[in-house]
Amino acid sequence: MIYESYNNNLCVSQDVFYKGVNLLGYDRFQNWVKAGKLNRLRTKGGTRTGLIEFSSIPESLRQLIIKSFGNPYLENDRTTFTNQLEQDQNAIDFFKSYRYEDGSGIPTKKQQQYICEAEILNLYIALINNYEAKTKSSNRKSNKGALQAKISAIINDLISEYYPNTSTKKYPHKLPSNPRALNRKAFGTSKIIGYEKGGFEFLVHKNANNKAAQKIKGDVAKWLIAKYSMPSKIVVPVLHAMYEKEAVKRNWCELSESAIYKWLHEPAQERKWMISRDGIETFRNKYGHKLVRDKETWFPNAYWAIDGSKIDWLHYYDNTLGMAAKLKIDVVFDVYSEKIIGTSFSETENHEDHFRAVKMAFQEAQAKPFLFTYDGQSGHKSSRMQGLYGKMVAKKGGTHYQHAVGRHSSPVEQLFGRFQQQILNQWWFSDKQSIKARTDNSKPNMDFLLENKHRLLTREKLIEAFKISVNEWNNAKHPKFNETRSKVYNHEPIMLEKINYLDMIDLFWIYTNDTITYKADGIKVQIANKKYHFEVYNVNGDVDLRFRERYVGSKFFVKYDPDELDNYVSLYAKLPNGDTKFIADAQPVRKQQQIPALMTEGDKAQFAKDYEVRKVEEAKAKKQIEQIQRETGITPEQLIEDQELKIKLGGKLPKTSRNEVEANSFIDLM
């Protein structure tokens, strides 16, 4: 027990200073006590803990203790409050499916913040309304202000609570710390709508999807693009020097060289100047839409508690013996019912196998576990799986951890052991132990197996046998109930945190490790040593020109379901704060059939429509830059004339003389 009341004084166990948080170390702690920097009210001895008066602890150390063990002054009230918090599935669905005007979604961390705020405000409003109703019905004097202040202090204190052994906040809200501001946020005022009336939409920040105001816009933007688009190909340092002179004349804002470079090379700007600066071929290589031809039809002639283990089943294998036991299994048990709800069967038992087994469990359960344990296999400890486990357990009270190896208290090892003994080992091709065993007890069994190795099952047939084994286990009588394990699994739960389709996407869709550039012909990604090619199409199934204009050349994380790669993937942009944001979905690239004899109905029309994409984009880019050049008066023709005049004047005449010569030249032309 960390906190304890002693002689009406709030105290903290002295162990936290050198054992728990290890704030000082033992020797330094004893020196502080002797020097009077810490007031020890009770010495340690026998089973008795030493107690330090909480108020005597320096503020900086006090805050560290509060962060680690909670605020003792609010601990009971906070527990009472958090026990009343309820998951709001409507809020989860709303913020996960919310889309801004440009079609992008709310970043993941922002979703978590909004959901947390909605759930806290739901309880806050309910508590205040309930208090007002009770005081009104009993004709008691209302002390609502004190109640608001108390709840506000609890909500503010929740920010300091973290999940065990992580830096992840348990309640990641950004609600006001001031009681009055919190009340305005919840109920609003006579002039301002609050959460009670505004609902989930009220929590979405009004400027959440707006970029910071840019200095480069209007005439400044046009001038920079026009100058940089000239075929003379001036470099940015020169352009910056030219801009500084122009800015003085036109009273434009100051811009750094790096700001100009970064802005010009954003895809939205680059595609405007490139066609004029570098020519049609350069533009076409980077931004020109490319058709992908289908060569495949040509001819010449044309993947609770989880445990994993090697399964001790012999199967046909192409080696000297003609048999082996190389297959491994991952099994997810529902510990209460003992039902197997997820499996994976392969030769690896890595994080991908764990992933498939857990995904299958969720497809069966359609709900989150409140506790999930696993062994110390490296796949479970990988950042990807730890990230999954952190999200897959129930939000309210859910946790996950590694269970100790070989402990009899570990239910999954007991379950797996019984599953092996009662079901798996009954098959004739089971060696009952590792194929590498060399004990005398294994020889009779090995003799039998060697004699019948010609009848061993293939890998595919072995998987079928495993499915039969799982079904047999699940439909066998539960040892504590007069029902099968499957029927026990259908008992009415005391608590339930359901998941939906969006939750499944959030849990089991995987991000690529690094961002990938969306190029002119789409985005290519390699997954499990296989290459995939995707492109963004609009609702009509045509190449999405609006997406291409904004995002060709941009980098995205590709989020995908390993079992749905032939359907679609999602593209996420990386935000400056490290979060990710949904941008669009991409489908497998449409391959064009080039051989007329192999074309099916509609191939020719689709080919023509896709072929037009390049022409449309090139024409638009050319039209845009020509308009900018005309509006600014900065054209290739004017460039030539200016340079001819510069040669004519030798570049030495003063400005007044140049003006006279230019005027005379104009009169001569008349």
LOSE-96389 format. One line per field, with one value per residue (C-alpha): y, z, x. Coordinates in Angstrom, 1 decimal. Example, Ala and Ser with C-alpha at 12.3 -4.5 7.8 and 13.67 -1.06 7.14 Angstrom:
2
yy	c(-4.5:-1.1)
zz	c(7.8:7.1)
xx	c(12.3:13.7)
This chain:
670
yy	c(0.0:3.2:5.8:5.4:7.7:7.8:9.9:11.8:12.6:11.5:9.5:7.6:4.4:5.2:2.3:4.5:6.6:3.8:0.8:1.8:4.9:5.0:8.8:9.2:5.9:4.4:6.3:9.6:9.0:8.3:11.5:13.6:12.2:12.9:16.5:17.1:17.4:14.5:14.1:10.4:9.7:6.0:3.9:0.7:-2.6:-6.2:-6.2:-2.5:0.0:3.3:6.3:9.8:12.7:13.4:17.2:17.3:15.9:18.6:19.5:18.1:14.6:14.8:15.3:12.3:10.1:11.4:10.6:7.1:6.2:8.7:11.7:10.5:13.4:12.5:8.7:7.5:10.1:9.4:5.6:6.3:8.6:6.2:3.2:5.1:5.9:4.0:3.2:5.2:3.1:5.8:8.2:5.5:5.0:8.7:9.8:6.8:7.4:11.2:12.8:16.4:18.2:16.9:13.3:12.7:11.3:12.4:11.4:8.4:10.3:12.9:10.2:8.8:12.3:13.1:9.7:10.1:13.6:12.5:9.7:12.0:14.8:12.2:11.3:14.9:16.1:13.1:13.8:17.5:16.9:14.2:16.4:19.3:17.0:15.6:19.0:20.4:17.4:17.6:21.4:21.3:24.2:23.6:23.6:22.9:25.1:22.9:19.7:21.2:22.1:18.7:16.8:19.2:18.5:14.7:15.1:17.2:14.6:11.9:13.3:12.1:8.4:6.1:2.5:0.3:0.3:2.6:6.3:6.0:8.2:6.2:9.3:11.4:14.3:18.0:19.3:22.7:22.5:25.5:24.4:27.2:26.6:22.9:23.6:25.9:23.1:20.7:22.8:25.9:29.3:31.3:32.4:29.4:25.8:23.2:19.5:18.7:20.2:20.2:16.4:14.7:17.3:20.0:18.3:18.4:21.4:23.9:24.5:20.9:20.4:23.9:24.5:27.3:30.5:30.6:33.6:32.3:32.9:35.2:37.4:36.2:32.6:33.4:35.4:32.7:30.0:32.1:33.0:29.4:28.1:29.9:27.5:29.4:27.3:29.8:28.2:29.0:31.1:33.4:33.4:34.3:37.3:38.4:38.0:40.2:43.1:42.5:42.4:45.8:47.3:45.5:45.6:41.8:39.8:38.4:34.8:32.6:30.7:27.4:28.4:29.2:25.9:23.8:25.4:25.2:21.5:20.6:18.4:21.0:23.7:21.5:20.1:23.8:24.9:21.7:21.4:24.8:24.7:21.2:20.2:17.8:14.6:15.5:16.3:13.1:11.0:12.2:13.2:11.6:8.9:5.5:2.5:-1.0:-3.7:-7.2:-9.6:-12.5:-13.6:-13.4:-16.6:-17.6:-18.4:-16.7:-15.9:-14.5:-16.6:-17.6:-20.4:-21.6:-24.8:-27.2:-29.7:-33.3:-34.7:-36.4:-35.6:-36.4:-34.4:-34.6:-35.7:-38.8:-40.2:-39.1:-37.6:-34.8:-32.8:-29.2:-27.6:-25.2:-23.9:-20.9:-21.4:-18.7:-20.1:-18.5:-19.5:-19.5:-21.9:-23.5:-23.0:-22.6:-19.4:-18.7:-20.7:-20.4:-23.2:-22.8:-23.6:-20.4:-19.3:-15.6:-12.4:-13.0:-16.3:-14.7:-11.9:-14.4:-16.4:-13.3:-12.0:-15.3:-15.0:-11.5:-12.7:-15.4:-13.3:-9.9:-8.5:-7.5:-9.4:-7.7:-9.7:-11.2:-13.2:-14.7:-16.4:-14.9:-15.8:-12.9:-12.5:-11.4:-8.9:-7.2:-3.6:-4.5:-7.2:-5.1:-2.3:-4.7:-6.1:-2.6:-1.8:-5.1:-5.4:-3.7:0.1:0.0:-2.3:-4.2:-5.2:-7.7:-9.2:-12.0:-15.1:-16.8:-19.8:-23.2:-21.9:-24.2:-21.1:-20.3:-21.5:-21.6:-24.1:-26.4:-26.0:-26.6:-29.7:-31.2:-30.4:-32.3:-35.3:-35.7:-34.8:-34.2:-37.2:-39.6:-39.4:-42.3:-40.0:-38.2:-39.1:-37.9:-35.8:-34.1:-36.0:-35.4:-37.4:-40.4:-42.1:-45.8:-45.0:-43.3:-46.3:-48.5:-45.6:-44.6:-48.2:-48.1:-44.7:-45.7:-48.7:-46.6:-43.5:-44.1:-43.3:-40.0:-37.0:-34.1:-30.6:-29.7:-32.9:-32.3:-28.8:-30.5:-33.0:-30.0:-28.3:-31.6:-31.7:-28.1:-28.9:-32.1:-30.2:-27.4:-29.8:-32.0:-31.7:-28.9:-30.4:-28.0:-27.7:-30.2:-28.6:-28.5:-25.9:-24.2:-23.9:-22.6:-19.9:-18.7:-18.0:-14.5:-12.2:-10.0:-7.4:-7.0:-4.6:-5.2:-4.4:-3.5:-3.5:-0.2:-1.6:-4.7:-2.4:-0.4:-3.6:-5.8:-3.6:-3.2:-0.2:-0.5:0.3:3.2:5.7:4.9:7.5:7.6:8.0:8.8:5.2:4.6:3.2:-0.1:-2.0:-5.3:-7.5:-10.8:-11.0:-10.3:-7.1:-5.3:-2.3:0.0:3.2:5.6:5.5:7.7:6.4:5.8:3.6:6.1:7.4:10.0:13.2:15.3:13.0:12.8:16.6:16.9:13.8:12.4:12.6:12.5:9.8:7.6:4.8:1.9:0.3:-3.1:-6.3:-9.2:-11.2:-8.4:-7.3:-8.2:-5.8:-2.5:-0.7:2.7:5.5:7.5:10.7:11.2:14.4:16.6:15.4:11.8:10.9:9.5:10.7:8.8:10.3:7.8:4.2:2.6:-0.5:-3.0:-1.2:-1.7:-3.6:-2.8:-5.5:-4.6:-7.5:-7.0:-10.7:-11.0:-8.0:-8.6:-6.4:-2.9:-3.3:-1.0:1.8:1.6:1.7:4.8:6.5:5.7:6.7:10.2:10.8:11.9:14.3:15.9:16.4:17.8:20.2:21.4:21.9:23.8:26.0:26.8:27.9:29.9:31.8:32.5:33.7:36.0:37.4:38.2:39.3:36.9:34.8:33.0:35.5:38.4:36.7:36.5:40.2:41.3:39.4:40.7:44.3:43.5:42.4:45.5:47.9:46.0:45.8:49.1:52.0:53.6:53.1:56.5:55.8:52.4:53.9:56.4:53.7:51.5:54.4:55.2:51.5:51.6:54.8:53.1:50.2:52.5)
zz	c(0.0:-1.2:0.6:4.3:7.0:10.2:13.3:10.9:8.6:4.9:4.4:1.7:2.1:2.2:-0.3:-3.2:-2.7:-3.4:-4.6:-6.5:-8.5:-7.1:-6.7:-4.5:-3.8:-0.3:0.9:-0.3:1.1:4.6:4.3:3.5:6.5:8.8:7.4:8.0:4.3:4.7:7.8:8.8:11.1:11.5:11.1:9.2:11.1:10.9:8.7:9.4:6.6:7.1:6.5:5.2:5.7:2.2:2.7:3.7:0.3:-2.1:-4.8:-7.7:-6.1:-5.0:-8.6:-9.7:-7.0:-8.0:-11.7:-10.8:-8.1:-8.5:-6.5:-2.9:-2.3:-5.3:-5.4:-4.0:-5.9:-9.1:-8.8:-8.2:-11.3:-13.7:-12.6:-13.9:-17.3:-20.1:-23.6:-26.2:-29.3:-31.2:-30.5:-31.7:-34.9:-35.5:-35.2:-37.0:-40.0:-40.0:-43.1:-43.8:-46.9:-48.8:-48.0:-45.5:-42.0:-38.5:-37.4:-35.1:-32.0:-32.5:-32.7:-29.4:-27.8:-29.1:-28.0:-24.6:-24.3:-25.4:-22.8:-20.0:-20.9:-21.1:-17.4:-16.4:-17.8:-16.3:-12.8:-12.9:-14.2:-11.7:-8.8:-10.0:-10.2:-6.7:-5.1:-6.8:-5.7:-2.1:-1.9:-0.6:-1.2:-4.3:-4.1:-7.7:-8.0:-5.5:-7.3:-10.6:-9.1:-7.6:-10.8:-12.8:-10.5:-11.0:-14.8:-14.8:-12.7:-15.2:-17.6:-15.4:-15.6:-17.9:-18.9:-16.9:-18.1:-21.1:-22.0:-23.3:-21.5:-20.4:-20.7:-23.6:-23.3:-23.7:-21.7:-19.9:-16.4:-15.2:-13.8:-15.5:-18.8:-18.5:-17.7:-20.8:-22.9:-21.6:-21.5:-23.5:-22.7:-23.8:-26.8:-27.4:-28.0:-25.9:-26.2:-24.7:-27.7:-30.3:-29.9:-31.4:-34.2:-31.5:-30.4:-33.9:-34.0:-36.5:-38.0:-37.7:-41.4:-42.4:-43.2:-41.5:-43.4:-46.1:-47.1:-50.7:-52.4:-54.9:-57.0:-55.0:-56.0:-59.6:-59.9:-58.4:-60.6:-63.7:-63.1:-62.2:-65.2:-67.6:-69.9:-68.9:-65.6:-63.0:-59.7:-56.4:-54.9:-58.0:-57.9:-54.2:-55.0:-57.8:-55.4:-52.7:-55.3:-56.5:-52.9:-52.2:-55.2:-54.6:-50.8:-50.6:-47.5:-46.7:-47.8:-47.1:-49.8:-48.2:-48.0:-51.7:-52.6:-50.5:-51.8:-55.5:-55.2:-53.6:-56.2:-56.6:-57.7:-59.4:-62.0:-63.0:-63.8:-64.9:-68.3:-69.3:-67.5:-68.2:-71.2:-72.0:-71.6:-68.1:-67.1:-68.7:-66.9:-63.5:-63.8:-67.0:-66.5:-67.6:-68.8:-67.4:-70.0:-69.2:-70.1:-68.2:-70.9:-73.7:-75.1:-77.7:-79.5:-73.2:-42.6:-24.3:-24.5:-27.2:-27.3:-30.2:-30.6:-33.1:-33.8:-33.3:-36.4:-39.0:-42.6:-46.0:-46.7:-49.5:-47.6:-46.9:-44.5:-46.6:-43.6:-41.1:-38.4:-39.4:-39.0:-36.2:-34.8:-33.0:-31.0:-29.3:-26.5:-24.8:-21.3:-19.7:-22.2:-23.3:-26.9:-29.6:-31.4:-33.5:-35.2:-37.5:-39.2:-40.9:-40.8:-39.1:-36.0:-36.4:-35.9:-39.1:-37.7:-34.4:-36.4:-38.3:-35.2:-33.4:-36.4:-36.7:-33.0:-33.5:-36.5:-34.2:-31.2:-32.6:-29.2:-27.4:-24.6:-21.3:-20.7:-23.3:-22.5:-24.6:-24.3:-24.7:-28.4:-30.2:-32.6:-29.6:-28.5:-31.9:-32.1:-34.6:-32.3:-29.2:-31.0:-31.9:-28.4:-26.9:-29.1:-29.2:-25.4:-24.0:-23.6:-20.1:-17.9:-20.7:-20.4:-21.9:-20.7:-21.3:-19.1:-17.4:-19.3:-17.7:-14.9:-13.9:-13.2:-16.9:-18.2:-21.8:-21.3:-19.4:-22.1:-24.9:-23.0:-22.7:-26.3:-27.4:-25.1:-25.7:-29.4:-31.3:-30.0:-30.9:-34.6:-35.8:-37.4:-34.1:-32.7:-29.2:-28.9:-31.0:-34.0:-32.7:-29.5:-29.0:-26.0:-26.0:-25.5:-28.8:-30.8:-31.0:-32.2:-34.7:-36.0:-36.7:-38.3:-40.5:-41.7:-42.7:-44.0:-47.4:-46.0:-44.3:-45.1:-47.2:-45.7:-47.1:-45.7:-42.4:-42.2:-42.8:-40.0:-37.7:-38.5:-37.6:-34.3:-33.4:-34.1:-32.0:-29.1:-29.2:-29.4:-26.6:-23.0:-20.9:-17.7:-15.4:-17.2:-18.5:-21.9:-24.8:-24.9:-27.8:-25.8:-22.8:-25.1:-25.8:-22.1:-21.5:-20.6:-17.6:-19.5:-23.3:-25.5:-29.0:-32.2:-35.6:-39.1:-38.6:-35.4:-37.4:-40.0:-37.2:-35.6:-38.4:-41.3:-41.4:-42.3:-44.5:-42.4:-44.6:-46.8:-50.6:-53.3:-55.4:-58.9:-62.2:-62.8:-59.3:-56.1:-55.9:-52.7:-51.9:-49.3:-48.2:-51.2:-53.7:-55.6:-55.8:-57.9:-57.0:-58.4:-57.1:-59.1:-58.6:-57.8:-61.5:-61.8:-63.8:-63.0:-60.3:-61.9:-58.8:-56.6:-59.2:-59.5:-55.8:-54.8:-57.6:-56.2:-52.6:-50.1:-48.3:-45.8:-47.4:-45.0:-46.0:-45.0:-46.0:-47.0:-49.1:-51.3:-54.4:-53.4:-52.2:-49.8:-48.1:-48.4:-45.3:-45.2:-42.4:-40.5:-39.0:-35.5:-36.5:-36.7:-39.9:-41.8:-44.3:-47.8:-50.2:-51.1:-54.0:-56.1:-58.0:-61.1:-64.2:-66.7:-70.4:-73.0:-76.0:-78.3:-80.0:-80.3:-76.5:-75.7:-74.0:-74.3:-73.0:-73.1:-76.1:-74.6:-71.2:-73.0:-74.9:-71.7:-69.7:-72.7:-72.6:-69.0:-70.2:-72.8:-70.3:-67.7:-70.1:-71.7:-68.2:-67.1:-70.3:-70.0:-66.3:-66.9:-70.0:-68.1:-65.3:-67.7:-69.5:-66.2:-65.0:-68.3:-67.8:-71.0:-72.9:-75.7:-73.3:-71.9:-75.4:-76.1:-72.7:-73.4:-77.0:-75.6:-72.9:-75.7:-77.8:-74.9:-73.8:-70.3:-69.4:-70.0:-67.0:-66.6:-68.1:-71.2:-71.6:-71.3:-74.1:-76.4:-75.7:-76.5:-79.8:-80.7:-80.2:-82.4:-85.1:-85.1:-85.5)
xx	c(0.0:1.6:-0.5:-1.6:-3.1:-1.0:-2.0:-4.4:-1.5:-1.4:1.8:3.6:5.6:9.3:10.0:8.9:12.1:14.5:12.4:9.3:10.0:13.6:13.5:16.6:18.3:18.6:21.7:20.5:17.0:18.5:20.6:17.5:15.7:18.6:18.9:15.1:14.3:11.8:9.6:9.6:6.6:7.1:10.3:10.5:10.8:9.6:6.5:5.9:6.6:8.3:6.1:7.0:4.6:3.3:3.2:6.9:8.0:9.4:6.8:8.8:9.1:5.5:4.3:6.4:4.8:1.3:2.1:3.1:0.6:-2.3:-3.3:-4.1:-6.4:-8.6:-7.9:-11.3:-13.3:-11.5:-12.1:-15.8:-15.9:-14.0:-16.1:-19.1:-17.6:-19.3:-18.0:-19.9:-20.0:-21.9:-19.0:-16.5:-18.5:-19.0:-15.3:-13.9:-16.2:-16.1:-14.8:-13.7:-14.7:-11.7:-12.7:-9.9:-10.5:-9.7:-6.2:-6.1:-4.8:-7.5:-10.2:-9.0:-9.1:-12.6:-14.0:-12.5:-13.9:-17.4:-17.5:-16.3:-18.8:-21.6:-20.9:-20.3:-23.7:-25.5:-24.0:-24.8:-28.4:-29.0:-27.8:-30.1:-33.1:-32.5:-32.0:-35.1:-37.3:-36.1:-36.1:-32.5:-30.1:-28.1:-24.3:-23.8:-20.7:-18.8:-19.8:-18.7:-15.3:-14.9:-15.7:-13.5:-10.5:-11.1:-11.3:-8.1:-6.3:-7.2:-4.7:-1.9:-3.0:-1.0:-1.4:1.0:4.6:3.8:3.9:0.3:-2.3:-5.4:-7.6:-6.1:-8.6:-8.0:-11.0:-10.7:-9.1:-11.2:-14.6:-16.5:-14.9:-15.6:-19.3:-19.5:-18.0:-20.6:-23.8:-22.9:-24.5:-27.5:-25.5:-23.1:-24.1:-22.2:-21.7:-25.1:-26.9:-24.1:-23.3:-20.2:-19.9:-19.3:-16.0:-14.5:-12.2:-13.5:-10.1:-9.0:-8.5:-7.4:-3.7:-1.9:-2.3:0.3:2.3:2.7:-0.6:-2.3:0.1:3.1:2.4:1.7:4.9:7.1:5.6:5.8:9.5:10.5:8.7:10.9:12.9:16.1:15.8:16.9:17.8:16.1:18.9:18.7:14.9:15.1:17.3:14.9:12.0:13.6:13.9:10.3:9.0:10.4:8.6:5.3:5.3:5.2:6.1:9.6:10.2:13.2:15.0:14.0:10.4:10.3:12.1:9.8:6.6:7.6:8.4:5.1:3.2:0.4:2.9:5.5:3.0:2.2:5.8:7.4:5.7:7.1:10.4:11.5:9.4:6.6:8.7:9.9:6.3:5.1:7.7:6.7:3.0:1.9:-0.7:0.7:-1.3:-0.3:-0.5:-1.8:0.9:-0.5:-2.8:-0.2:1.1:3.7:2.7:0.8:-4.0:-8.1:-4.9:-2.7:-0.1:2.0:4.0:5.3:2.6:3.9:2.3:4.4:3.5:4.9:8.1:10.6:13.7:15.7:13.2:10.3:8.6:9.0:7.2:7.8:4.4:3.6:0.3:-1.0:-4.1:-6.3:-8.5:-11.4:-10.3:-13.8:-15.4:-12.1:-13.3:-10.7:-11.7:-8.6:-5.9:-3.0:-1.2:2.2:5.9:7.0:5.1:6.1:4.2:2.2:0.9:0.0:-1.8:-3.9:-4.9:-6.0:-7.8:-9.8:-10.6:-12.1:-14.1:-15.6:-16.1:-17.1:-16.0:-12.8:-11.2:-10.6:-7.4:-5.1:-1.9:0.8:4.2:7.6:8.1:9.7:6.8:4.6:7.2:7.5:6.4:3.6:2.1:2.4:0.7:-2.1:-2.4:-2.6:-5.6:-7.4:-8.2:-11.3:-10.9:-12.4:-10.3:-8.6:-5.0:-2.5:0.8:3.2:2.5:5.3:6.7:6.2:3.9:1.1:-1.0:-0.9:-4.3:-3.3:-0.5:-2.9:-5.5:-3.0:-1.6:-5.1:-5.9:-2.7:-3.3:-7.1:-7.3:-4.0:-2.1:-4.9:-4.1:-2.0:0.6:1.3:4.7:3.5:6.7:9.3:10.5:14.1:13.5:15.8:14.3:13.5:9.9:9.7:11.1:8.0:6.0:8.7:8.8:5.1:5.3:8.2:6.3:3.4:5.2:3.8:0.3:1.3:-0.8:0.3:0.4:-3.0:-4.6:-3.0:-4.7:-8.0:-7.3:-6.4:-9.7:-11.5:-9.5:-10.5:-14.2:-14.0:-12.5:-15.0:-17.9:-16.7:-18.1:-16.7:-15.1:-17.1:-20.4:-22.8:-22.5:-20.1:-17.4:-19.2:-22.4:-20.5:-19.0:-22.5:-23.3:-24.6:-21.6:-21.5:-19.6:-19.3:-17.4:-18.4:-16.5:-17.7:-16.3:-14.4:-12.8:-11.7:-10.1:-8.4:-7.1:-6.1:-5.2:-1.5:0.6:3.7:6.8:7.8:6.0:5.8:5.6:2.5:3.9:2.4:1.4:0.0:1.6:3.6:4.1:5.9:4.2:5.6:7.9:5.1:4.7:1.3:0.3:-2.6:-4.3:-7.0:-10.2:-13.3:-16.8:-17.4:-14.4:-12.4:-8.9:-9.4:-8.0:-8.6:-6.5:-3.8:-3.5:-3.0:-1.1:1.1:4.6:3.3:4.3:1.8:1.7:-0.3:-2.7:-4.0:-5.6:-3.3:-6.4:-7.9:-5.0:-7.0:-9.8:-8.4:-5.9:-6.1:-3.5:-2.6:-0.5:2.1:1.4:4.2:3.3:3.9:0.2:-1.4:-4.4:-6.7:-6.6:-8.1:-8.7:-6.8:-7.7:-5.6:-4.4:-6.5:-4.4:-5.0:-5.2:-3.2:-3.9:-7.3:-8.1:-7.9:-10.0:-13.4:-16.5:-15.8:-12.0:-11.6:-13.8:-12.0:-8.7:-9.7:-11.0:-7.8:-5.6:-7.2:-6.0:-2.5:-3.9:-6.3:-3.6:-1.0:-3.6:-4.6:-1.0:-0.2:-3.3:-2.6:1.0:0.2:-2.6:-0.1:2.5:0.0:-1.3:2.2:3.5:6.4:6.4:9.1:8.7:9.2:12.2:13.7:12.9:14.4:17.6:17.9:17.5:20.1:22.6:21.7:22.4:25.4:23.9:25.7:23.3:21.6:17.9:17.0:19.0:17.5:14.0:14.9:16.3:13.3:11.0:12.8:12.7:9.0:8.6:10.7:8.4:5.5)
